[in-house]
């Protein structure tokens, strides 16, 4: 760990102790994280940590962004980790890499400070991992476009002030007819739907979004190149999900190690039973292997060398392992593992979506298979 990351992590942990830990359980019950928390996170300097200095960021190393997701995930605050990763590791890099100077000057400082919350709207009721199947339309209107359509399962959908929206600009061109747009929540016809009631990650707002002839002049990137832009940016999204998965595994393993050493059955600690010892030994070995690969991918990303294939492998292996660790650790907790007062129970519920969003495990396997088989 670099000195910069060490100091940043210490400051981050103090912020979590003070501003998140005491309130998170209530946020889970409320089904949403208060909007003012975003401003507090911005003031603490933990949003968009690798954004360029000229747009209000601190131009930190990507490993600082990794540190944010690691700390939150390791401590069991998965919903907040997901919210921040969408805001800081997806929306902000899209605008940084694809935006015009005016778009960057307007939005990035607001995202860094927490004045604005970011979301990205790709998924639709009839198009999830198959982004080529989206039905939202963007029709030219003077100097801008009119966006109409419906999006679903949108992280930060309730709080989002700016949303990157994928829409068809040439309905007859398939994937080559998709473009990206920046939509301001204040725009007429921009209508957030209800906040979904999910299996896990209860504190994270996830919504439908409806667009009724929303006017915008903010094309993001090149016309009809939206699908290509998405493919270019997806590796970071899948990598940060992998980072969260590994850290969540580490947290679950620590809670379980402590528990089995304290809990007794048949006159001795559960940790003395061979089943417990072999289960944890196996999980720890698998976690070490996956963690090493994810760290390799982090290095590749920093060097501009992370491929879609390796990002897919990282996401597949880490999120599948996360669900396995959650299941087997709950089993070692026994009945207490089923009680939400124990963090392992919430971690079990929170883990399941990791194999779905950002590209399902099945889609990851198909991407990898194409590389393996050459077709």
CORVEN-V785326 format. One line per field, one symbol per residue. psi: psi as a letter, one per 30 degrees, with the letter a starting at -180 (. if undefined). burial: # if it has 16 or more other ideal C-beta (glycine too) atoms within 10 Angstrom, else .. Layout:
psi: ???
burial: ???
This chain:
psi: kleeeeeeeeeeeeeeeefeeffeeeeeefgkkkefeeeeeeefggkhfgkkefgflghllffeeeeeeeeeeeggieeeeeeeeeeefdeeeeeefflleeeeeeeeeeeefgekkklkjeklegjcfiffgkfkkjkkjbfaljkkakllhjkgeefkfkkkkklkfjfggbffgklklkkkffkkfjjkalkkjleahefkkkllkkjjhkkkgikjakkggeeeeeeefeeeeeeeeeeeeeeeeeeeeeeeeeeffekkkhglkfffkeeeeeeeeeeeeeeeeeeeeeeeeeeeefgggkleeeeeeeeeeeeeeeeeeeeeeeeffbefffkffkfeeeeeefeeffgelgjleeeeeeeeeeeefg.
burial: ....#..##..#..##..##...#..##..###...##..##.########...###..#####################################.##...##.#########.#########..###.#..#.#.#......#########################.....#.#########....#.#..##.#.############..###.####..####.##..#####################.###.##.........##....#..##..#..##..##.##..##.##....#.#.#################.###.##...#....##############.#####.##..##.......
